[in-house]
Each structure stands twice: as structure tokens, then as C-alpha cells.
Amino acid sequence: MAVYINGIGKVSPAMADASAVAVPLQPIPFSKMALEPNYERWIDSKQLRRMSRVIRMGVASGFTALQEAGIKVPDAIITGTGYGCKDDTGIFIRKMIENDETALNPTPFIQSIHNSIGSQIGLLLQARGYNQTYSHGAISFETALMDALMTLDEYQEKNLLVGGVDEITELSQRIINRFGTFRHHGANADDAGMQVLHGEGAAFFSLSTKSTSSSVCLADVSTLHEPSASELNAEVERFLSANCLSAMDVDCVLPGISGIEKFDELVNDLLDKQFPSSSLVGFKHICGEYLTATGFAMHLAVEIMRGGNIPEAYALRDLARKPSTMLIINQYTGTYYSLILLKAC
């Protein structure tokens, strides 16, 4: 059974939409903030005032994907998010401390739950079908894709809306910097204190078992946790073989390298050994590092396969051939790894 991506939508630090505007917030150091569109194209101004920023991003990208696919109401909505609505969580925690845990307003708590994004899309569309949210760390988006593949395998006439969303806030960035999650304390003066760019964004996809003239095939998804170099190499070989491919058949690889050697070591070694003749497309230097960055990567891969060209800003190694098979290999802090395979229809 083939699954097709028929519509895509995103809100990210690399918006292609000419109407995108700079975020009206103070820039956060070591971060890539999303450029936000005019949300009133999709959401009523009265409703907008009651929505947090991350929900707005999710709704806009989800509606864009559905509009492109020509779907008014999806049969299911499946969302992946690492941290959910962090801004509302921060507001609730701040009020809890300020009020000494008394007389708390429940609204920020209600709006902070992870499934607020998918729920809001469902409410706006009056979509009463299956609505699921996965929060599985850096494989949240991949888990949502796996659910979608299984759902379409069982219900082949359905149209699904699947996406990944995460935001960055000033409070969350301060906490991340405090614990040094993305900081590399190198032994040399040149790499001591290197900082990964922390990012954010929303990317949604309309999936179906029926294709259109602009469809791209979502072939397979796989995840790993703390693999060794040999385990990662073996899984890539198994993954490609299960889809009747070898490494030589992969036209383009999107490696989720962060710029910190200790995190990127296994992926860089894999690229050298198995994919010396494939084009390489980077994405985290544009969107930053976050738990659902593979949503941005998949959106980029679909755009490249539709257009046939790799944008210069993303090309790490461009072999100037139109890709018909693209493989996303992501890593997050050297702990979570995932593989997403796309094919031309």
C-alpha cells in the first residue's frame, strides 16, 4: 500500500510566503524564531486573541496543507509535539510561584496540554474523527507518521492531517542554557562553549492512499534510541532493503546534523561510508534544533522533489540531478535517531 503526501504547510524560520512578517518579539540569543504569516487568512480575529502562538502556527500550517490537497475536513488529525504549548506552561508555573500556589487561573493550565494544537484544529474544522497527539521526545513527529501509516493501512479511503509542532520561549531557552543541553564543552579553545541553534516551527501534511499530480510518496519511517555506529549502519541497510533499495539508490540525504561533533559523529560517519555519491541537504542551520525538526525536513524534501532543484542555502553537496528518492537521517543530542524515506510517485 502506497501513502501519498498531497498537501504541505509550514510556519518556520524560513517562510516562503511573501506575507510572512518578523516575529514581534525580542530575539532570543542562540535561536531561530519562526516568521509568522497573517493568521487572519485562516483564523477569525476574535479567535486569534484566545490562541497561544504555537497553536496559531499549528492551525495555519495544518489549514495550508488541507487547502493544497483540496480537503475540507480530514478524517483524522495526528500531531507530534515534544513540549506542547510551552508558553502557556510557563505562564501557569510563573503564576503558581507568584500566588504561592493559591487562587490560580486554570485557563493557562488547560491551554498548556500537549493536545491543545490538534484539538484546536479539530474544533475549528468540526472534525469529529480520530484525533491523537504524540509526545515522544525527539521522535514525536515520527511516531505520528507511524500512526498515520498504520491507520491508512487499515482504513485506505481516509484522508489524514499529520504534523509536528514545537515552539521556543524566553523561559524555555533560559532553562536549556542553564542546563547546557545544547552546549558543547570542548577540550580546545576553538570549540569550547559551542552552542546549537535552538529552533521552532510547525509543519503539517495531508496524507492519503490516493495520489495527485504533485504527490510525493511517504515510503517508510523508523526510529532508534542510542544506537552504536554499527547498529545505526545496520538499521539503515535493513530499512533501505525493506523498501527494495540500497544506499546507491538514494539520490539525496537530509542529515540532521547540529554542528556539534559529539552529537553528529555517527551521522557523519554514516554519510561517508554509505552515501558518498548522494546529494546532501542540510536543514538545521536554517530551522534550528528542536524536537520536531524532521517536520521541517520533510516539508523541504517534498518541495525539492516537486521542484527538482536543491536551494543553494541548503545544499551541503549538490550533485545536480533531480532526486527521486530522498532519505532523512535525523539525530537529536546523539540520543534519538530516525529515518524517513520519500519517493517520487
N, C-alpha and C positions, 0 to 999 in steps of 0.2 A: 504494500500500500504506500503510495506517494503522498506526502504532505507538502502543500504549496504555501508560500508567503505571497499573498495577493495585495497586501496594503501595509505601508510602514508609516510611522510617525515618531518624531522625537522632539524633545526640548533639551538642549545641551549647550556646552560652551562653544560649539561650532555649528550654530544655526545657519542653515542655507536660506531661510526665509528672510526676504528683504525687510519685512516689517519687524524683525527682532530688534529689541532695544536693550541697552546695557542695563544690568540689574541695578535698581535704585537703592543699593545697599553699600555700606563701606566695604571695600575689597578686603578679603581675609588673606593674610600672608600665607604663602605656600599652597595656594588653592586655585582651582579653575572654576569660576562661577558660571552657571548657565545663563545664556542670553534668553530672555523671556519674550514671547510674542505678545501681541494684543489679544488677551484672552477673551475679550468680548465677541470675538468671531465665533466662539463656541459656547460661552457661558454667559448667562444673564448677569448684568452688573450687580443686582441685588444679591444673587447667589455668590458672586465672586467675593464679596466682602466677608462672607462667613467661611470661606475656604482658606486653608493654610497654603503656603507656597508650593509645597511638594504635591498636594492634591491638585492644584491648578496645573502643574506640569504634567501629572499623570493623565488628567482629563483631556488636556489639549493634545497630547501625543496619541492617546487612545482614539479620540474622535477623528484625528487626522488619518490614522491607519484605516479606520472603518470607512471614512469618506472615500479614500483612494480605492478601496476594494469594492465600493458600491454596496456596502452592508449597512442597513439602518439600525438593526438591533442584533447583536451576536447571541448565539445560543449558549455561550459560556464565556466567563471572564476569569482569567487566571493570571495572577500577579505575583511577581517575586520582588521582595524588598529586604534589604539587610537590616535596616534600623527603623523602617516605617517613618512616621511623622516626628522627626527629631525636634523640630522647633516647638511643637505643642508639648512634647515630653519635657523639654527644657523649661517651658513656661510653668507647667504643673509642678515640677521639682522646685523651681525658684519660689513659687507661691507657698509651697508646703514648708519651706525653710523660713520664709518671711513671716508666715502666720503661725509658726510653731505648731504645725500640723492640725490646726483648728480652722473652722469656718472656710473650708476650701471650696472653690468653684469647681464643680465636676466637669464642666464643658471641656477644658483643655485635656483632662484625662480621657474623656470619651473620644475626643478627636485625635489622641495620640496613638491609638491602637493601630497595629500594622495593617489591618484590612480596611482601614478608612478609605484608602485610594481606590481599591476595586469596588468597595461598597458605593462610593460616591458616583463612580461611572455607571454602576448598575441602577442607582436611583435616578440619575439624570436621563438615562435611556429607557427606564422602566423595563430593564432586562431582568426577568424573574427566574432565569435558569441557573445553572451551576455557577457559583462564584466562590473562588478559592484563592487564598493568599499563602505563599510560602516564605518563611523567614529562616533560611538555612545558611546564614553567613554568606560567604563569597560564592556559593553555588545556588543562591536563591532563584536567580533567573533561569539557570539551567534546570533546576527542579521543576519550575513552572513549565518549561518546554517539554520535559519528560512527561508530565501530567497531560499536556496537550497532545502529544504523540499517542499516548495510551487511550485518551478519550476519543480521538479521531479514528483509532484502530477499531474501537467498539461501536462508535456512532459516526459512520462515514459521511452522513449527509449534513453534519453540523458545520457551522462557521464559528470559529473561536477567536477571541481577542486575548492576546498574551503579551505581557510586558514586564519590564524591570524598572524600578524607580528607587532612587535614593537622593538625599539632599545633604548639603553641608551647612552647618550653622556656626556662628561665632563660638557658642558654648562648646559644641562638639569638637571644633578644631582646637580649642584651648585644652580640652581633655586629652585629645590624641597627641598633641605636642608635649603635654605634661608626662604622659606615659611612654613617649618615644616610639609609638607603634610603627611609624613610617620613617624613622630616622636611622641612618647607618653610622655607627660609631667606628669608623675605620682606623686602622693602625697608622696609616700615613696621614700627613698633614693635608694632603690634597683631597682625600675622601672623608676625613673626619667631619662628622656632623652633616653629611649629605641628607637632603630632605626630599622625599617623594611628594610630587604634586598631588594634593587631595582634590578630588573632583566630585561631580554630581551630575544628575541628568535623569531623563525618563525616555524610554523607547518602547513602543508598542507595535505589535504585528497582528495582522488579520490572517489567520490560518484556515485552510480548507483542504479537502481532498480533490477539489476541482480547480483547475488552473485557468489563468487568463493570459493574455498576450505578454504581460510584463511580469509574470510569476517567476519566482525562484524556488527551487526545491529544498526543503529542510530535510536532509537525509538522516542525520543521527546526532545524538548527544551522549556524552559520557563524562563522568566526574571521578576524581581521585583525591585522596587525603594523605598528605605527607609521603608521597612515593619516593623511592630511591631512583637514581638515574636509570638503572636497568629496568625497574618496574614501569617508569614513565615511557621508556622506549618500547618496551614490550606491549604496553597498552595501546600506544599509537599504532603499532604494527597490527595488533588484533582488531582495533577499531576500523582501520582502513580496509583490512582483509574482509571483515564482516560486510563491508559495503562494496566488495569486488574491486578494490583499489590497492595500489601500492604508493609509496611515498613519491615515486617518479610521476605518478598521475596527478598529483596535486599541483595546480598551476600557481596558486597563491596562498601564502600562510600569513595570518594575522597574529603575531605573537604578543601576548600581554606582558611585555617587559616594562618594568617600572623605572629603570635607570639605576637601581641599586644591585650591585653584583651578587651579593649573597642571596637575594631573592630571585634573580634572573638566571642563576647559574645553570640549572637543569634545562630550562627552555633554550638558552643559547647553545648549550651542548647538543641538544636535540636538533636544533636547526642546522648546525654544522654537519652532523652525522647523517641525518635523513633527508634534509631538504636543501642541498647545495644548489639545485637548479630551479628552485621555485622563487617567484617574486615574494618579497617581504613587505608587509604593510603595517606600520606602527599605528597605534591609536591613543595610547595613554598619555603621550606628550601633548595631545590635543584635548582629550576629555578629562584627564586626571585619573587618579586611582580611587576607585570606590567599589563597593561590594557587588554592584550590578553593572559594572562597566562593560561586560560582554554584550549587554543590550545595545550599547552604542556601537560596539564592534560589529554586531550582526547587521545593524542598520547600515553601517558603512559598507559591509560586504555586499549587501543587496544592491546598494547604489552603484558599486563598482561593476557588479555582474550585469546590471541593466545598461550601464553606460559604456562598459568595455574599457574604460581608462582608469588608471590609478592616479588620484590627485597628487601633485608634487609634494604638498605639505605632509603627506602620509607615507610616501614611498621610502622604504629603507633599502630595498633592492628591487628595481623595476626592470623586468626582462622584456618589456614592451610586447606582450602578447595578451590577447583578450582571455581572461580567466573563465573557465567553465567549471572548475572545481576549486572551492576555497575552504580552508581549514582554519578555524580559530583555536589557538592554543593559549589558554589563559593561566596565569598564576597569581595568587594573592598572598603576599608576605611569605612566599615559599612554602605555604601550608596547603592551600586549596588549589587544585588544578582542574581544568575542564577542557573538553574538546567539543566543538560544534562544527559539523560538516554541512556545507551548502553545495548544491549542484545546479547547473543551468538546466532548464526544462528542455 
